[in-house]
Amino acid sequence: MDKEIRADAKLKNLPPDILDTLWRLRNPDEELDKKHTYVEVLAWLKSEHGIDSSLGALSEFYSWLRLKHRIENAARRATQVRLELAKDSTITPDDLERIAQTVFTAETVENGDVEAFVKLATLRLNRQRVDQDERKLKILEAKAAKADAAEEVTNDGALTEEEKAARIKQIFRMG
């Protein structure tokens, strides 16, 4: 749910307690509770909160709300796993993060949220590429520093050719 909600999205911007009520109207906690129709929910919104909406908007809202619940539940389970595993001192922070991401991914895929899985997999790949690019940059910076040092040695007129060769070998750890 990383996408910002539009300011004019009446239903998505309702307070959390009303969002919870809307969820329960269509997804009752108890078997005996009635699952309300969209028409009944629209009537409830109008009578209780003075909100007018359409069946299409309500249907799209419930799709969004279902996805929101799935992602929140997956994130909650991933956090629970991370907290439990954090008690084990042999597990590194990187391992904790990787395991939590795996749990989150498994939860989103199990719930049929392929779009969230694809986004997560793409983010993970991008993170790996950034990490790899950072390692490459460090290597290139180290090589550039050695090349600069070698250039200074070769331009140093006070050194003999033997001294220059010895210093360059030392810079590049060649002997």
C-alpha positions, 0 to 999 in steps of 0.5 A: 500500500505504498501508493498515496491515496488521492485526497478526493477518495472519500471512502479510502480516506475515512477514519480507521474505525469506520474502515474497520466497520466497513470491513466487518459489514462485508467480512463478519467476524462471527458465523452468525453475523450477516454479510451485508450487500453493497446496497446495504453498505451504501445505505449505511454510509448514507444514513450514518455518515452522510456519504454518497457513493456508487456501487462501482466505487464501493466495489473498487473500494472493497478490492483496495480494502481487501488488499490493504488487509492482506498486506497488513496481515502479511507484514504483521506475521513477518514482524512476528517472525522477525521478533521471535528469531531476534531472540536467537543470537546466532542469527544476523540482522541480514538473515532476520531481514531476509527471513522476514521478507520471505515470510511476507512474500509467502503470505502475499503469494498465498493470499493470491496477491501476485502484484505485491509479490512481483513488486517485492521481488523487483525491489529485492532485485533492485536492492541486490543490484544497488549493493553490487554497484556499491561494491563495484564502486568501492573497488573502482575507488580503491583502484583509482586511489592506487593509480593516483598514488602511482602517478605521483610516484612516476612524476616525482623527480626526486626519486630514482627509477629503482625507487619509483619501481619499488614504490609502485610495487608497494602501492600495487602490492606486487612484491 
